[in-house]
Amino acid sequence: MERTTSLVFLVSLLIIFASALNQIRAHTCDERCKAKHGPLSVSKCNGGDGMCMCTYKCAPLLPAKVCVGAIDMCTDTCPLRCCDRLCAIKYKNGRGGCVDYVGYRMCICEYSC
């Protein structure tokens, strides 16, 4: 009878410890979630596999500002595809095209700025 009581006591302690550990994980999950995604985020901790899931509203995307720049002349050796490639290399999200400007064919780039 004494062994059964000791075993029941140890199992009870283990259950209490596991429950406390899950509460600590849930609290940590919630803190991390709110720190990263703001105070309105909601966390859910799956104690079994230790996964923390955060739910939050996405911020609306602001439209990208577009800037324009000229990098070179468009020629027979550097036509439209070449201009587009050069713009992509020089500028973030750069795209290029050849434009006639005062008698010259300029390689004009549009890019996010």
KEPA-654326 format. One record per atom (N, C-alpha, C): chain; atom name; z, y, x. Coordinates in pm, whole numbers, plus 50000, padded with zeros to 5 digits. Layout:
residues N
<r><chain>A</chain><name>CA</name><w>Z</w><v>Y</v><u>X</u></r>
...
end
This chain:
residues 113
<r><chain>A</chain><name>N</name><w>50000</w><v>49880</v><u>50082</u></r>
<r><chain>A</chain><name>CA</name><w>50000</w><v>50000</v><u>50000</u></r>
<r><chain>A</chain><name>C</name><w>50000</w><v>50127</v><u>50086</u></r>
<r><chain>A</chain><name>N</name><w>50069</w><v>50121</v><u>50198</u></r>
<r><chain>A</chain><name>CA</name><w>50078</w><v>50235</v><u>50288</u></r>
<r><chain>A</chain><name>C</name><w>49941</w><v>50267</v><u>50350</u></r>
<r><chain>A</chain><name>N</name><w>49863</w><v>50162</v><u>50384</u></r>
<r><chain>A</chain><name>CA</name><w>49729</w><v>50182</v><u>50440</u></r>
<r><chain>A</chain><name>C</name><w>49636</w><v>50247</v><u>50338</u></r>
<r><chain>A</chain><name>N</name><w>49646</w><v>50206</v><u>50213</u></r>
<r><chain>A</chain><name>CA</name><w>49563</w><v>50261</v><u>50108</u></r>
<r><chain>A</chain><name>C</name><w>49594</w><v>50409</v><u>50090</u></r>
<r><chain>A</chain><name>N</name><w>49720</w><v>50445</v><u>50092</u></r>
<r><chain>A</chain><name>CA</name><w>49761</w><v>50585</v><u>50078</u></r>
<r><chain>A</chain><name>C</name><w>49707</w><v>50667</v><u>50195</u></r>
<r><chain>A</chain><name>N</name><w>49718</w><v>50613</v><u>50316</u></r>
<r><chain>A</chain><name>CA</name><w>49667</w><v>50684</v><u>50434</u></r>
<r><chain>A</chain><name>C</name><w>49516</w><v>50699</v><u>50425</u></r>
<r><chain>A</chain><name>N</name><w>49446</w><v>50596</v><u>50382</u></r>
<r><chain>A</chain><name>CA</name><w>49301</w><v>50601</v><u>50369</u></r>
<r><chain>A</chain><name>C</name><w>49260</w><v>50703</v><u>50263</u></r>
<r><chain>A</chain><name>N</name><w>49327</w><v>50705</v><u>50149</u></r>
<r><chain>A</chain><name>CA</name><w>49299</w><v>50801</v><u>50043</u></r>
<r><chain>A</chain><name>C</name><w>49323</w><v>50942</v><u>50095</u></r>
<r><chain>A</chain><name>N</name><w>49431</w><v>50960</v><u>50171</u></r>
<r><chain>A</chain><name>CA</name><w>49464</w><v>51091</v><u>50228</u></r>
<r><chain>A</chain><name>C</name><w>49354</w><v>51137</v><u>50325</u></r>
<r><chain>A</chain><name>N</name><w>49307</w><v>51047</v><u>50412</u></r>
<r><chain>A</chain><name>CA</name><w>49202</w><v>51082</v><u>50508</u></r>
<r><chain>A</chain><name>C</name><w>49070</w><v>51114</v><u>50438</u></r>
<r><chain>A</chain><name>N</name><w>49035</w><v>51036</v><u>50337</u></r>
<r><chain>A</chain><name>CA</name><w>48913</w><v>51062</v><u>50261</u></r>
<r><chain>A</chain><name>C</name><w>48923</w><v>51197</v><u>50191</u></r>
<r><chain>A</chain><name>N</name><w>49040</w><v>51227</v><u>50135</u></r>
<r><chain>A</chain><name>CA</name><w>49061</w><v>51356</v><u>50069</u></r>
<r><chain>A</chain><name>C</name><w>49045</w><v>51471</v><u>50168</u></r>
<r><chain>A</chain><name>N</name><w>49100</w><v>51455</v><u>50287</u></r>
<r><chain>A</chain><name>CA</name><w>49086</w><v>51558</v><u>50390</u></r>
<r><chain>A</chain><name>C</name><w>48939</w><v>51576</v><u>50429</u></r>
<r><chain>A</chain><name>N</name><w>48868</w><v>51467</v><u>50441</u></r>
<r><chain>A</chain><name>CA</name><w>48726</w><v>51473</v><u>50476</u></r>
<r><chain>A</chain><name>C</name><w>48646</w><v>51547</v><u>50369</u></r>
<r><chain>A</chain><name>N</name><w>48677</w><v>51520</v><u>50243</u></r>
<r><chain>A</chain><name>CA</name><w>48607</w><v>51587</v><u>50132</u></r>
<r><chain>A</chain><name>C</name><w>48638</w><v>51737</v><u>50133</u></r>
<r><chain>A</chain><name>N</name><w>48765</w><v>51770</v><u>50156</u></r>
<r><chain>A</chain><name>CA</name><w>48804</w><v>51912</v><u>50161</u></r>
<r><chain>A</chain><name>C</name><w>48734</w><v>51981</v><u>50278</u></r>
<r><chain>A</chain><name>N</name><w>48730</w><v>51914</v><u>50393</u></r>
<r><chain>A</chain><name>CA</name><w>48663</w><v>51970</v><u>50512</u></r>
<r><chain>A</chain><name>C</name><w>48514</w><v>51990</v><u>50486</u></r>
<r><chain>A</chain><name>N</name><w>48449</w><v>51892</v><u>50425</u></r>
<r><chain>A</chain><name>CA</name><w>48306</w><v>51902</v><u>50395</u></r>
<r><chain>A</chain><name>C</name><w>48279</w><v>52016</v><u>50297</u></r>
<r><chain>A</chain><name>N</name><w>48366</w><v>52029</v><u>50198</u></r>
<r><chain>A</chain><name>CA</name><w>48351</w><v>52137</v><u>50100</u></r>
<r><chain>A</chain><name>C</name><w>48367</w><v>52274</v><u>50167</u></r>
<r><chain>A</chain><name>N</name><w>48467</w><v>52285</v><u>50254</u></r>
<r><chain>A</chain><name>CA</name><w>48489</w><v>52411</v><u>50325</u></r>
<r><chain>A</chain><name>C</name><w>48370</w><v>52444</v><u>50415</u></r>
<r><chain>A</chain><name>N</name><w>48317</w><v>52341</v><u>50480</u></r>
<r><chain>A</chain><name>CA</name><w>48201</w><v>52360</v><u>50568</u></r>
<r><chain>A</chain><name>C</name><w>48081</w><v>52408</v><u>50488</u></r>
<r><chain>A</chain><name>N</name><w>48059</w><v>52352</v><u>50370</u></r>
<r><chain>A</chain><name>CA</name><w>47947</w><v>52396</v><u>50284</u></r>
<r><chain>A</chain><name>C</name><w>47966</w><v>52540</v><u>50239</u></r>
<r><chain>A</chain><name>N</name><w>48092</w><v>52578</v><u>50209</u></r>
<r><chain>A</chain><name>CA</name><w>48119</w><v>52716</v><u>50169</u></r>
<r><chain>A</chain><name>C</name><w>48091</w><v>52813</v><u>50285</u></r>
<r><chain>A</chain><name>N</name><w>48129</w><v>52772</v><u>50406</u></r>
<r><chain>A</chain><name>CA</name><w>48103</w><v>52856</v><u>50523</u></r>
<r><chain>A</chain><name>C</name><w>47953</w><v>52870</v><u>50545</u></r>
<r><chain>A</chain><name>N</name><w>47879</w><v>52759</v><u>50532</u></r>
<r><chain>A</chain><name>CA</name><w>47734</w><v>52764</v><u>50547</u></r>
<r><chain>A</chain><name>C</name><w>47672</w><v>52856</v><u>50442</u></r>
<r><chain>A</chain><name>N</name><w>47718</w><v>52843</v><u>50317</u></r>
<r><chain>A</chain><name>CA</name><w>47664</w><v>52925</v><u>50209</u></r>
<r><chain>A</chain><name>C</name><w>47693</w><v>53072</v><u>50236</u></r>
<r><chain>A</chain><name>N</name><w>47814</w><v>53103</v><u>50282</u></r>
<r><chain>A</chain><name>CA</name><w>47850</w><v>53242</v><u>50311</u></r>
<r><chain>A</chain><name>C</name><w>47764</w><v>53297</v><u>50426</u></r>
<r><chain>A</chain><name>N</name><w>47747</w><v>53218</v><u>50531</u></r>
<r><chain>A</chain><name>CA</name><w>47664</w><v>53258</v><u>50646</u></r>
<r><chain>A</chain><name>C</name><w>47520</w><v>53277</v><u>50602</u></r>
<r><chain>A</chain><name>N</name><w>47471</w><v>53187</v><u>50519</u></r>
<r><chain>A</chain><name>CA</name><w>47334</w><v>53197</v><u>50467</u></r>
<r><chain>A</chain><name>C</name><w>47318</w><v>53328</v><u>50391</u></r>
<r><chain>A</chain><name>N</name><w>47414</w><v>53360</v><u>50306</u></r>
<r><chain>A</chain><name>CA</name><w>47409</w><v>53482</v><u>50227</u></r>
<r><chain>A</chain><name>C</name><w>47412</w><v>53606</v><u>50316</u></r>
<r><chain>A</chain><name>N</name><w>47499</w><v>53605</v><u>50417</u></r>
<r><chain>A</chain><name>CA</name><w>47507</w><v>53720</v><u>50508</u></r>
<r><chain>A</chain><name>C</name><w>47376</w><v>53740</v><u>50583</u></r>
<r><chain>A</chain><name>N</name><w>47320</w><v>53631</v><u>50635</u></r>
<r><chain>A</chain><name>CA</name><w>47194</w><v>53641</v><u>50709</u></r>
<r><chain>A</chain><name>C</name><w>47081</w><v>53687</v><u>50619</u></r>
<r><chain>A</chain><name>N</name><w>47079</w><v>53637</v><u>50497</u></r>
<r><chain>A</chain><name>CA</name><w>46975</w><v>53673</v><u>50402</u></r>
<r><chain>A</chain><name>C</name><w>46981</w><v>53822</v><u>50370</u></r>
<r><chain>A</chain><name>N</name><w>47100</w><v>53872</v><u>50341</u></r>
<r><chain>A</chain><name>CA</name><w>47116</w><v>54013</v><u>50307</u></r>
<r><chain>A</chain><name>C</name><w>47089</w><v>54103</v><u>50427</u></r>
<r><chain>A</chain><name>N</name><w>47126</w><v>54059</v><u>50547</u></r>
<r><chain>A</chain><name>CA</name><w>47100</w><v>54138</v><u>50667</u></r>
<r><chain>A</chain><name>C</name><w>46950</w><v>54152</v><u>50693</u></r>
<r><chain>A</chain><name>N</name><w>46876</w><v>54047</v><u>50668</u></r>
<r><chain>A</chain><name>CA</name><w>46732</w><v>54049</v><u>50698</u></r>
<r><chain>A</chain><name>C</name><w>46649</w><v>54109</v><u>50585</u></r>
<r><chain>A</chain><name>N</name><w>46687</w><v>54081</v><u>50458</u></r>
<r><chain>A</chain><name>CA</name><w>46601</w><v>54119</v><u>50346</u></r>
<r><chain>A</chain><name>C</name><w>46665</w><v>54219</v><u>50250</u></r>
<r><chain>A</chain><name>N</name><w>46783</w><v>54270</v><u>50281</u></r>
<r><chain>A</chain><name>CA</name><w>46845</w><v>54373</v><u>50200</u></r>
<r><chain>A</chain><name>C</name><w>46948</w><v>54319</v><u>50103</u></r>
<r><chain>A</chain><name>N</name><w>47028</w><v>54411</v><u>50046</u></r>
<r><chain>A</chain><name>CA</name><w>47142</w><v>54372</v><u>49962</u></r>
<r><chain>A</chain><name>C</name><w>47104</w><v>54307</v><u>49829</u></r>
<r><chain>A</chain><name>N</name><w>46981</w><v>54323</v><u>49785</u></r>
<r><chain>A</chain><name>CA</name><w>46940</w><v>54264</v><u>49657</u></r>
<r><chain>A</chain><name>C</name><w>46885</w><v>54122</v><u>49673</u></r>
<r><chain>A</chain><name>N</name><w>46878</w><v>54074</v><u>49796</u></r>
<r><chain>A</chain><name>CA</name><w>46828</w><v>53938</v><u>49817</u></r>
<r><chain>A</chain><name>C</name><w>46930</w><v>53836</v><u>49768</u></r>
<r><chain>A</chain><name>N</name><w>46878</w><v>53721</v><u>49728</u></r>
<r><chain>A</chain><name>CA</name><w>46962</w><v>53613</v><u>49676</u></r>
<r><chain>A</chain><name>C</name><w>46942</w><v>53492</v><u>49767</u></r>
<r><chain>A</chain><name>N</name><w>47054</w><v>53431</v><u>49807</u></r>
<r><chain>A</chain><name>CA</name><w>47044</w><v>53316</v><u>49898</u></r>
<r><chain>A</chain><name>C</name><w>47084</w><v>53189</v><u>49826</u></r>
<r><chain>A</chain><name>N</name><w>47030</w><v>53079</v><u>49876</u></r>
<r><chain>A</chain><name>CA</name><w>47066</w><v>52947</v><u>49826</u></r>
<r><chain>A</chain><name>C</name><w>47075</w><v>52856</v><u>49947</u></r>
<r><chain>A</chain><name>N</name><w>47192</w><v>52795</v><u>49964</u></r>
<r><chain>A</chain><name>CA</name><w>47214</w><v>52708</v><u>50078</u></r>
<r><chain>A</chain><name>C</name><w>47217</w><v>52565</v><u>50030</u></r>
<r><chain>A</chain><name>N</name><w>47133</w><v>52482</v><u>50090</u></r>
<r><chain>A</chain><name>CA</name><w>47134</w><v>52340</v><u>50061</u></r>
<r><chain>A</chain><name>C</name><w>47221</w><v>52275</v><u>50167</u></r>
<r><chain>A</chain><name>N</name><w>47345</w><v>52246</v><u>50132</u></r>
<r><chain>A</chain><name>CA</name><w>47441</w><v>52192</v><u>50229</u></r>
<r><chain>A</chain><name>C</name><w>47400</w><v>52061</v><u>50290</u></r>
<r><chain>A</chain><name>N</name><w>47321</w><v>51982</v><u>50220</u></r>
<r><chain>A</chain><name>CA</name><w>47282</w><v>51850</v><u>50269</u></r>
<r><chain>A</chain><name>C</name><w>47199</w><v>51856</v><u>50395</u></r>
<r><chain>A</chain><name>N</name><w>47098</w><v>51943</v><u>50394</u></r>
<r><chain>A</chain><name>CA</name><w>47011</w><v>51951</v><u>50512</u></r>
<r><chain>A</chain><name>C</name><w>47027</w><v>52083</v><u>50587</u></r>
<r><chain>A</chain><name>N</name><w>47119</w><v>52167</v><u>50542</u></r>
<r><chain>A</chain><name>CA</name><w>47146</w><v>52293</v><u>50613</u></r>
<r><chain>A</chain><name>C</name><w>47039</w><v>52398</v><u>50596</u></r>
<r><chain>A</chain><name>N</name><w>46953</w><v>52384</v><u>50497</u></r>
<r><chain>A</chain><name>CA</name><w>46846</w><v>52482</v><u>50475</u></r>
<r><chain>A</chain><name>C</name><w>46900</w><v>52602</v><u>50398</u></r>
<r><chain>A</chain><name>N</name><w>46863</w><v>52720</v><u>50442</u></r>
<r><chain>A</chain><name>CA</name><w>46900</w><v>52845</v><u>50375</u></r>
<r><chain>A</chain><name>C</name><w>46772</w><v>52907</v><u>50323</u></r>
<r><chain>A</chain><name>N</name><w>46767</w><v>52932</v><u>50192</u></r>
<r><chain>A</chain><name>CA</name><w>46648</w><v>52993</v><u>50132</u></r>
<r><chain>A</chain><name>C</name><w>46685</w><v>53131</v><u>50079</u></r>
<r><chain>A</chain><name>N</name><w>46604</w><v>53231</v><u>50111</u></r>
<r><chain>A</chain><name>CA</name><w>46626</w><v>53367</v><u>50065</u></r>
<r><chain>A</chain><name>C</name><w>46516</w><v>53405</v><u>49967</u></r>
<r><chain>A</chain><name>N</name><w>46556</w><v>53468</v><u>49860</u></r>
<r><chain>A</chain><name>CA</name><w>46461</w><v>53520</v><u>49763</u></r>
<r><chain>A</chain><name>C</name><w>46479</w><v>53671</v><u>49760</u></r>
<r><chain>A</chain><name>N</name><w>46368</w><v>53743</v><u>49770</u></r>
<r><chain>A</chain><name>CA</name><w>46373</w><v>53888</v><u>49772</u></r>
<r><chain>A</chain><name>C</name><w>46241</w><v>53945</v><u>49723</u></r>
<r><chain>A</chain><name>N</name><w>46245</w><v>54069</v><u>49678</u></r>
<r><chain>A</chain><name>CA</name><w>46123</w><v>54135</v><u>49633</u></r>
<r><chain>A</chain><name>C</name><w>46047</w><v>54186</v><u>49754</u></r>
<r><chain>A</chain><name>N</name><w>45919</w><v>54162</v><u>49754</u></r>
<r><chain>A</chain><name>CA</name><w>45835</w><v>54210</v><u>49863</u></r>
<r><chain>A</chain><name>C</name><w>45811</w><v>54360</v><u>49844</u></r>
<r><chain>A</chain><name>N</name><w>45809</w><v>54431</v><u>49956</u></r>
<r><chain>A</chain><name>CA</name><w>45778</w><v>54573</v><u>49952</u></r>
<r><chain>A</chain><name>C</name><w>45628</w><v>54588</v><u>49928</u></r>
<r><chain>A</chain><name>N</name><w>45588</w><v>54687</v><u>49851</u></r>
<r><chain>A</chain><name>CA</name><w>45445</w><v>54707</v><u>49829</u></r>
<r><chain>A</chain><name>C</name><w>45378</w><v>54744</v><u>49961</u></r>
<r><chain>A</chain><name>N</name><w>45258</w><v>54691</v><u>49980</u></r>
<r><chain>A</chain><name>CA</name><w>45183</w><v>54722</v><u>50101</u></r>
<r><chain>A</chain><name>C</name><w>45123</w><v>54862</v><u>50090</u></r>
<r><chain>A</chain><name>N</name><w>45141</w><v>54939</v><u>50194</u></r>
<r><chain>A</chain><name>CA</name><w>45082</w><v>55072</v><u>50196</u></r>
<r><chain>A</chain><name>C</name><w>44938</w><v>55059</v><u>50242</u></r>
<r><chain>A</chain><name>N</name><w>44850</w><v>55137</v><u>50182</u></r>
<r><chain>A</chain><name>CA</name><w>44711</w><v>55129</v><u>50228</u></r>
<r><chain>A</chain><name>C</name><w>44701</w><v>55175</v><u>50373</u></r>
<r><chain>A</chain><name>N</name><w>44621</w><v>55105</v><u>50449</u></r>
<r><chain>A</chain><name>CA</name><w>44605</w><v>55137</v><u>50591</u></r>
<r><chain>A</chain><name>C</name><w>44527</w><v>55267</v><u>50606</u></r>
<r><chain>A</chain><name>N</name><w>44572</w><v>55350</v><u>50699</u></r>
<r><chain>A</chain><name>CA</name><w>44499</w><v>55472</v><u>50729</u></r>
<r><chain>A</chain><name>C</name><w>44382</w><v>55434</v><u>50819</u></r>
<r><chain>A</chain><name>N</name><w>44266</w><v>55488</v><u>50790</u></r>
<r><chain>A</chain><name>CA</name><w>44146</w><v>55455</v><u>50867</u></r>
<r><chain>A</chain><name>C</name><w>44108</w><v>55575</v><u>50953</u></r>
<r><chain>A</chain><name>N</name><w>44091</w><v>55549</v><u>51082</u></r>
<r><chain>A</chain><name>CA</name><w>44046</w><v>55651</v><u>51175</u></r>
<r><chain>A</chain><name>C</name><w>43905</w><v>55618</v><u>51221</u></r>
<r><chain>A</chain><name>N</name><w>43837</w><v>55719</v><u>51273</u></r>
<r><chain>A</chain><name>CA</name><w>43699</w><v>55702</v><u>51319</u></r>
<r><chain>A</chain><name>C</name><w>43689</w><v>55750</v><u>51463</u></r>
<r><chain>A</chain><name>N</name><w>43613</w><v>55676</v><u>51543</u></r>
<r><chain>A</chain><name>CA</name><w>43591</w><v>55716</v><u>51682</u></r>
<r><chain>A</chain><name>C</name><w>43455</w><v>55668</v><u>51727</u></r>
<r><chain>A</chain><name>N</name><w>43398</w><v>55739</v><u>51822</u></r>
<r><chain>A</chain><name>CA</name><w>43270</w><v>55700</v><u>51880</u></r>
<r><chain>A</chain><name>C</name><w>43297</w><v>55647</v><u>52021</u></r>
<r><chain>A</chain><name>N</name><w>43233</w><v>55534</v><u>52056</u></r>
<r><chain>A</chain><name>CA</name><w>43261</w><v>55480</v><u>52189</u></r>
<r><chain>A</chain><name>C</name><w>43141</w><v>55478</v><u>52281</u></r>
<r><chain>A</chain><name>N</name><w>43023</w><v>55474</v><u>52228</u></r>
<r><chain>A</chain><name>CA</name><w>42906</w><v>55463</v><u>52316</u></r>
<r><chain>A</chain><name>C</name><w>42780</w><v>55485</v><u>52234</u></r>
<r><chain>A</chain><name>N</name><w>42668</w><v>55472</v><u>52300</u></r>
<r><chain>A</chain><name>CA</name><w>42539</w><v>55483</v><u>52234</u></r>
<r><chain>A</chain><name>C</name><w>42492</w><v>55345</v><u>52191</u></r>
<r><chain>A</chain><name>N</name><w>42424</w><v>55337</v><u>52078</u></r>
<r><chain>A</chain><name>CA</name><w>42357</w><v>55213</v><u>52039</u></r>
<r><chain>A</chain><name>C</name><w>42219</w><v>55215</v><u>52105</u></r>
<r><chain>A</chain><name>N</name><w>42186</w><v>55106</v><u>52168</u></r>
<r><chain>A</chain><name>CA</name><w>42058</w><v>55096</v><u>52240</u></r>
<r><chain>A</chain><name>C</name><w>41995</w><v>54961</v><u>52206</u></r>
<r><chain>A</chain><name>N</name><w>41879</w><v>54938</v><u>52264</u></r>
<r><chain>A</chain><name>CA</name><w>41814</w><v>54807</v><u>52245</u></r>
<r><chain>A</chain><name>C</name><w>41899</w><v>54697</v><u>52307</u></r>
<r><chain>A</chain><name>N</name><w>41968</w><v>54728</v><u>52417</u></r>
<r><chain>A</chain><name>CA</name><w>42053</w><v>54626</v><u>52481</u></r>
<r><chain>A</chain><name>C</name><w>42190</w><v>54616</v><u>52414</u></r>
<r><chain>A</chain><name>N</name><w>42229</w><v>54717</v><u>52337</u></r>
<r><chain>A</chain><name>CA</name><w>42356</w><v>54711</v><u>52263</u></r>
<r><chain>A</chain><name>C</name><w>42331</w><v>54756</v><u>52119</u></r>
<r><chain>A</chain><name>N</name><w>42273</w><v>54666</v><u>52037</u></r>
<r><chain>A</chain><name>CA</name><w>42247</w><v>54701</v><u>51898</u></r>
<r><chain>A</chain><name>C</name><w>42374</w><v>54692</v><u>51813</u></r>
<r><chain>A</chain><name>N</name><w>42356</w><v>54681</v><u>51682</u></r>
<r><chain>A</chain><name>CA</name><w>42466</w><v>54682</v><u>51586</u></r>
<r><chain>A</chain><name>C</name><w>42574</w><v>54578</v><u>51617</u></r>
<r><chain>A</chain><name>N</name><w>42534</w><v>54453</v><u>51645</u></r>
<r><chain>A</chain><name>CA</name><w>42635</w><v>54349</v><u>51674</u></r>
<r><chain>A</chain><name>C</name><w>42716</w><v>54382</v><u>51798</u></r>
<r><chain>A</chain><name>N</name><w>42651</w><v>54435</v><u>51898</u></r>
<r><chain>A</chain><name>CA</name><w>42719</w><v>54474</v><u>52021</u></r>
<r><chain>A</chain><name>C</name><w>42819</w><v>54586</v><u>51993</u></r>
<r><chain>A</chain><name>N</name><w>42777</w><v>54684</v><u>51915</u></r>
<r><chain>A</chain><name>CA</name><w>42864</w><v>54797</v><u>51877</u></r>
<r><chain>A</chain><name>C</name><w>42986</w><v>54746</v><u>51802</u></r>
<r><chain>A</chain><name>N</name><w>42966</w><v>54658</v><u>51706</u></r>
<r><chain>A</chain><name>CA</name><w>43077</w><v>54602</v><u>51628</u></r>
<r><chain>A</chain><name>C</name><w>43176</w><v>54528</v><u>51718</u></r>
<r><chain>A</chain><name>N</name><w>43122</w><v>54451</v><u>51813</u></r>
<r><chain>A</chain><name>CA</name><w>43206</w><v>54375</v><u>51906</u></r>
<r><chain>A</chain><name>C</name><w>43288</w><v>54469</v><u>51995</u></r>
<r><chain>A</chain><name>N</name><w>43223</w><v>54575</v><u>52046</u></r>
<r><chain>A</chain><name>CA</name><w>43293</w><v>54671</v><u>52132</u></r>
<r><chain>A</chain><name>C</name><w>43406</w><v>54740</v><u>52056</u></r>
<r><chain>A</chain><name>N</name><w>43383</w><v>54774</v><u>51930</u></r>
<r><chain>A</chain><name>CA</name><w>43487</w><v>54838</v><u>51848</u></r>
<r><chain>A</chain><name>C</name><w>43603</w><v>54742</v><u>51824</u></r>
<r><chain>A</chain><name>N</name><w>43571</w><v>54615</v><u>51800</u></r>
<r><chain>A</chain><name>CA</name><w>43677</w><v>54515</v><u>51778</u></r>
<r><chain>A</chain><name>C</name><w>43762</w><v>54497</v><u>51903</u></r>
<r><chain>A</chain><name>N</name><w>43700</w><v>54509</v><u>52020</u></r>
<r><chain>A</chain><name>CA</name><w>43773</w><v>54496</v><u>52146</u></r>
<r><chain>A</chain><name>C</name><w>43861</w><v>54619</v><u>52170</u></r>
<r><chain>A</chain><name>N</name><w>43808</w><v>54737</v><u>52145</u></r>
<r><chain>A</chain><name>CA</name><w>43879</w><v>54860</v><u>52179</u></r>
<r><chain>A</chain><name>C</name><w>43989</w><v>54898</v><u>52079</u></r>
<r><chain>A</chain><name>N</name><w>43967</w><v>54873</v><u>51949</u></r>
<r><chain>A</chain><name>CA</name><w>44059</w><v>54921</v><u>51846</u></r>
<r><chain>A</chain><name>C</name><w>44115</w><v>54805</v><u>51763</u></r>
<r><chain>A</chain><name>N</name><w>44238</w><v>54823</v><u>51719</u></r>
<r><chain>A</chain><name>CA</name><w>44299</w><v>54725</v><u>51629</u></r>
<r><chain>A</chain><name>C</name><w>44223</w><v>54727</v><u>51497</u></r>
<r><chain>A</chain><name>N</name><w>44180</w><v>54610</v><u>51451</u></r>
<r><chain>A</chain><name>CA</name><w>44101</w><v>54597</v><u>51328</u></r>
<r><chain>A</chain><name>C</name><w>43974</w><v>54683</v><u>51332</u></r>
<r><chain>A</chain><name>N</name><w>43920</w><v>54700</v><u>51453</u></r>
<r><chain>A</chain><name>CA</name><w>43803</w><v>54786</v><u>51469</u></r>
<r><chain>A</chain><name>C</name><w>43674</w><v>54719</v><u>51420</u></r>
<r><chain>A</chain><name>N</name><w>43591</w><v>54800</v><u>51355</u></r>
<r><chain>A</chain><name>CA</name><w>43458</w><v>54757</v><u>51312</u></r>
<r><chain>A</chain><name>C</name><w>43363</w><v>54869</v><u>51349</u></r>
<r><chain>A</chain><name>N</name><w>43243</w><v>54834</v><u>51387</u></r>
<r><chain>A</chain><name>CA</name><w>43149</w><v>54937</v><u>51433</u></r>
<r><chain>A</chain><name>C</name><w>43014</w><v>54930</v><u>51368</u></r>
<r><chain>A</chain><name>N</name><w>42946</w><v>55041</v><u>51377</u></r>
<r><chain>A</chain><name>CA</name><w>42809</w><v>55051</v><u>51327</u></r>
<r><chain>A</chain><name>C</name><w>42735</w><v>55161</v><u>51399</u></r>
<r><chain>A</chain><name>N</name><w>42605</w><v>55151</v><u>51398</u></r>
<r><chain>A</chain><name>CA</name><w>42521</w><v>55250</v><u>51465</u></r>
<r><chain>A</chain><name>C</name><w>42483</w><v>55359</v><u>51364</u></r>
<r><chain>A</chain><name>N</name><w>42503</w><v>55484</v><u>51406</u></r>
<r><chain>A</chain><name>CA</name><w>42477</w><v>55598</v><u>51318</u></r>
<r><chain>A</chain><name>C</name><w>42391</w><v>55698</v><u>51394</u></r>
<r><chain>A</chain><name>N</name><w>42288</w><v>55749</v><u>51325</u></r>
<r><chain>A</chain><name>CA</name><w>42205</w><v>55854</v><u>51384</u></r>
<r><chain>A</chain><name>C</name><w>42282</w><v>55985</v><u>51377</u></r>
<r><chain>A</chain><name>N</name><w>42295</w><v>56049</v><u>51494</u></r>
<r><chain>A</chain><name>CA</name><w>42370</w><v>56174</v><u>51499</u></r>
<r><chain>A</chain><name>C</name><w>42297</w><v>56270</v><u>51593</u></r>
<r><chain>A</chain><name>N</name><w>42237</w><v>56372</v><u>51540</u></r>
<r><chain>A</chain><name>CA</name><w>42166</w><v>56476</v><u>51613</u></r>
<r><chain>A</chain><name>C</name><w>42067</w><v>56415</v><u>51715</u></r>
<r><chain>A</chain><name>N</name><w>41988</w><v>56321</v><u>51669</u></r>
<r><chain>A</chain><name>CA</name><w>41886</w><v>56261</v><u>51754</u></r>
<r><chain>A</chain><name>C</name><w>41935</w><v>56147</v><u>51843</u></r>
<r><chain>A</chain><name>N</name><w>42060</w><v>56112</v><u>51836</u></r>
<r><chain>A</chain><name>CA</name><w>42114</w><v>56001</v><u>51914</u></r>
<r><chain>A</chain><name>C</name><w>42167</w><v>55892</v><u>51820</u></r>
<r><chain>A</chain><name>N</name><w>42160</w><v>55768</v><u>51866</u></r>
<r><chain>A</chain><name>CA</name><w>42219</w><v>55657</v><u>51787</u></r>
<r><chain>A</chain><name>C</name><w>42354</w><v>55626</v><u>51848</u></r>
<r><chain>A</chain><name>N</name><w>42457</w><v>55672</v><u>51778</u></r>
<r><chain>A</chain><name>CA</name><w>42594</w><v>55656</v><u>51828</u></r>
<r><chain>A</chain><name>C</name><w>42659</w><v>55531</v><u>51770</u></r>
<r><chain>A</chain><name>N</name><w>42741</w><v>55466</v><u>51852</u></r>
<r><chain>A</chain><name>CA</name><w>42823</w><v>55353</v><u>51807</u></r>
<r><chain>A</chain><name>C</name><w>42954</w><v>55413</v><u>51754</u></r>
<r><chain>A</chain><name>N</name><w>42971</w><v>55410</v><u>51623</u></r>
<r><chain>A</chain><name>CA</name><w>43088</w><v>55469</v><u>51557</u></r>
<r><chain>A</chain><name>C</name><w>43181</w><v>55356</v><u>51512</u></r>
<r><chain>A</chain><name>N</name><w>43310</w><v>55374</v><u>51540</u></r>
<r><chain>A</chain><name>CA</name><w>43410</w><v>55272</v><u>51505</u></r>
<r><chain>A</chain><name>C</name><w>43502</w><v>55323</v><u>51395</u></r>
<r><chain>A</chain><name>N</name><w>43539</w><v>55234</v><u>51306</u></r>
<r><chain>A</chain><name>CA</name><w>43646</w><v>55257</v><u>51210</u></r>
<r><chain>A</chain><name>C</name><w>43756</w><v>55160</v><u>51244</u></r>
<r><chain>A</chain><name>N</name><w>43883</w><v>55207</v><u>51241</u></r>
<r><chain>A</chain><name>CA</name><w>43995</w><v>55121</v><u>51279</u></r>
<r><chain>A</chain><name>C</name><w>44122</w><v>55165</v><u>51210</u></r>
<r><chain>A</chain><name>N</name><w>44218</w><v>55076</v><u>51202</u></r>
<r><chain>A</chain><name>CA</name><w>44348</w><v>55107</v><u>51142</u></r>
<r><chain>A</chain><name>C</name><w>44427</w><v>55193</v><u>51240</u></r>
<r><chain>A</chain><name>N</name><w>44486</w><v>55299</v><u>51189</u></r>
<r><chain>A</chain><name>CA</name><w>44566</w><v>55384</v><u>51276</u></r>
<r><chain>A</chain><name>C</name><w>44697</w><v>55425</v><u>51209</u></r>
end
